[in-house]
């Protein structure tokens, strides 16, 4: 059992580098000595154009990939020297993912999609069903519990994805271009949910986006250019 630190720091990265095709003539470095701290309760955005390295960084933050160099502590625990099954458990319990493509399971209802992370965490059927209903109601999907994803609009699918991300009460939500596949009106509705989660429940959120206007809605804005942070400033939601 991993003992996580309950201190204020959720994410602590130092000198993270990521290289591909190592040892070949095509070797390239995508991330250059990235250092990053995310405190509990922050709403931070990482903004950058396509090719800036933000998806590579998100994959490392989310323990979906390993850096070539550097150190990474999640809630005070060194996560770069863990076995794959331990990393899978941490991803399931400590990180909630919201992707542009929703990543919902087509044959399952909204309710079952939200239950899935809790099932992998070993939570009993009754408890996970009750929590899934509560979360779907919280994001305005209480009337669509039995609907499979192909009967839902893009905005509704993303609401289900947000509920699923919250299922195991994670330390941090990673939202990768969460409004990228939505029209602007629906995108604003989805962002409103993130604001409510942050403002009312103090949930820690890291938003990865190419949109400066979306980044402005967060508390802290980190700009990534060619694999390096070139700017840090406060957003409109700064406290």
C-alpha positions in Angstrom: 0.0 0.0 0.0 1.4 3.4 -1.0 1.4 6.1 1.6 0.6 9.4 0.0 1.5 12.7 1.5 -1.5 14.8 2.5 0.5 18.0 2.2 -0.4 20.8 -0.1 1.6 19.7 -3.0 -0.1 17.3 -5.5 2.4 17.4 -8.4 6.1 18.0 -8.1 8.3 17.6 -11.3 11.9 18.6 -11.8 13.9 18.7 -15.0 11.6 16.5 -17.0 13.0 15.7 -20.4 11.4 13.4 -23.0 13.3 12.1 -26.0 12.1 9.8 -28.8 14.0 7.5 -31.1 16.9 7.5 -28.7 20.2 6.4 -30.2 19.1 6.8 -33.8 19.7 9.6 -36.3 16.1 10.7 -35.8 16.5 11.2 -32.0 14.5 14.3 -30.9 13.8 15.9 -27.5 10.2 17.0 -27.1 10.3 18.3 -23.5 13.3 20.2 -22.3 14.0 20.3 -18.5 10.4 21.0 -17.5 9.7 21.7 -13.8 6.2 21.9 -12.5 4.4 22.2 -9.1 0.7 21.9 -8.7 -0.8 22.7 -5.3 -3.9 21.2 -3.8 -7.0 23.1 -5.0 -5.4 24.8 -7.9 -7.1 25.3 -11.3 -4.1 25.5 -13.7 -4.0 25.5 -17.4 -1.1 24.4 -19.7 -1.6 26.2 -23.0 0.3 25.7 -26.2 -0.1 25.2 -29.9 -0.1 21.9 -31.7 3.4 20.5 -31.5 4.4 22.4 -28.3 4.7 19.2 -26.3 1.6 19.6 -24.1 0.2 16.1 -24.9 3.5 14.5 -24.2 3.6 16.4 -20.9 0.0 15.4 -20.0 0.9 11.7 -20.7 3.8 12.0 -18.2 1.7 13.8 -15.6 -1.0 11.1 -16.0 1.5 8.3 -15.7 0.7 7.1 -19.2 4.3 7.6 -20.2 7.7 7.9 -18.6 10.1 10.8 -19.0 13.7 10.1 -20.3 15.1 12.2 -17.5 13.9 14.0 -14.4 11.9 13.4 -11.2 8.2 13.2 -10.5 6.4 13.0 -7.2 2.7 12.6 -7.0 1.4 13.5 -3.5 4.9 13.1 -2.2 5.5 9.7 -3.7 8.2 9.0 -6.3 6.1 7.5 -9.1 8.9 7.0 -11.7 10.3 3.9 -10.2 7.1 2.0 -9.6 6.0 -1.2 -11.3 3.3 -1.0 -14.0 0.6 -2.6 -11.9 1.2 -0.1 -9.1 1.1 2.8 -11.6 -2.2 1.4 -13.0 -3.7 1.4 -9.5 -2.5 5.0 -8.9 -3.9 6.2 -12.2 -7.3 4.6 -11.3 -7.5 6.1 -7.8 -5.5 9.3 -7.9 -6.0 10.8 -11.4 -9.2 11.5 -13.1 -9.0 11.8 -16.9 -11.2 13.9 -19.2 -10.3 13.6 -22.9 -11.5 15.4 -26.0 -12.7 12.1 -27.4 -14.6 11.1 -24.3 -13.3 7.5 -24.2 -16.7 6.1 -23.1 -17.4 2.4 -23.6 -20.1 2.3 -26.3 -22.0 -0.8 -25.2 -22.4 0.4 -21.6 -24.9 2.9 -20.2 -23.8 6.2 -18.7 -24.2 4.7 -15.3 -22.0 1.7 -16.0 -19.4 3.9 -17.6 -19.1 6.0 -14.4 -19.1 2.8 -12.3 -16.2 1.3 -14.2 -13.3 3.0 -12.4 -14.9 2.1 -9.0 -15.2 -1.6 -10.1 -11.5 -1.7 -10.9 -10.9 -0.2 -7.5 -12.8 -3.0 -5.8 -15.8 -1.0 -4.6 -18.9 -3.0 -4.0 -21.8 -2.9 -6.5 -24.3 -1.0 -4.3 -21.8 1.7 -3.3 -20.5 2.3 -6.8 -24.0 2.5 -8.3 -25.2 5.0 -5.7 -22.1 7.1 -6.2 -22.4 7.0 -10.0 -26.0 8.2 -9.7 -24.9 11.0 -7.5 -22.1 12.1 -9.8 -24.3 11.9 -12.9 -27.0 14.0 -11.2 -24.3 16.5 -10.1 -23.3 17.1 -13.8 -26.9 17.3 -15.0 -27.2 13.8 -16.4 -29.5 12.3 -13.8 -32.2 11.7 -16.4 -29.8 9.8 -18.8 -28.5 7.1 -16.5 -29.5 4.2 -18.7 -28.5 5.9 -22.0 -25.6 4.4 -24.0 -23.1 7.0 -25.4 -24.4 6.8 -29.0 -27.7 8.2 -27.8 -26.0 11.3 -26.2 -24.8 14.6 -27.6 -21.2 15.6 -27.4 -21.8 17.8 -24.4 -23.7 15.0 -22.7 -20.9 12.5 -23.3 -18.4 14.9 -21.8 -20.5 15.3 -18.7 -20.6 11.6 -18.3 -16.8 11.6 -18.8 -16.4 14.2 -16.1 -18.6 12.2 -13.7 -16.4 9.1 -14.5 -13.3 11.1 -13.8 -14.6 11.9 -10.3 -15.6 8.4 -9.5 -12.8 7.5 -7.2 -12.4 11.0 -5.6 -9.0 11.5 -7.3 -6.3 13.9 -6.2 -6.3 15.7 -9.5 -8.4 16.0 -12.7 -6.5 16.1 -16.0 -8.6 17.6 -18.7 -7.0 17.3 -22.1 -8.8 19.6 -24.6 -12.1 18.8 -23.0 -14.1 21.2 -25.2 -12.1 20.5 -28.4 -14.9 18.5 -30.0 -17.7 20.8 -28.9 -19.3 23.9 -30.2 -18.6 27.1 -28.3 -21.9 27.2 -26.4 -21.6 23.5 -25.3 -18.0 24.1 -24.5 -18.9 26.9 -22.1 -21.4 24.6 -20.3 -18.7 22.0 -19.8 -16.3 24.6 -18.5 -19.0 25.8 -16.1 -19.0 22.3 -14.6 -15.2 22.5 -14.1 -15.6 25.9 -12.4 -18.2 24.6 -10.1 -16.1 21.6 -9.1 -13.2 23.8 -8.4 -15.0 26.7 -6.7 -17.5 24.7 -4.6 -15.5 21.5 -3.9 -11.9 22.7 -4.2 -11.0 20.0 -6.7 -7.5 20.3 -8.2 -7.7 20.6 -12.0 -5.1 20.7 -14.7 -6.5 21.9 -18.1 -4.5 21.1 -21.2 -5.6 23.4 -24.1 -4.6 25.2 -27.3 -7.1 27.9 -26.5 -5.8 31.1 -24.8 -9.4 32.1 -24.1 -10.1 28.9 -22.2 -6.8 29.2 -20.3 -7.8 32.7 -19.2 -10.7 31.1 -17.2 -8.3 29.3 -14.9 -6.3 30.5 -11.9 -2.8 30.0 -13.3 -1.7 29.9 -16.9 1.5 28.2 -18.0 2.5 28.7 -21.7 4.4 25.9 -23.4 6.4 26.6 -26.5 8.6 24.0 -28.2 8.8 21.9 -25.1 9.6 24.6 -22.6 7.5 26.8 -20.3 8.0 30.4 -21.5 5.5 32.2 -19.4 3.5 31.9 -16.2 0.7 34.3 -15.2 -2.5 34.5 -13.3 -5.8 33.9 -15.0 -9.2 35.4 -14.3 -10.1 32.7 -11.8 -7.1 33.4 -9.6 -7.9 33.7 -5.9 
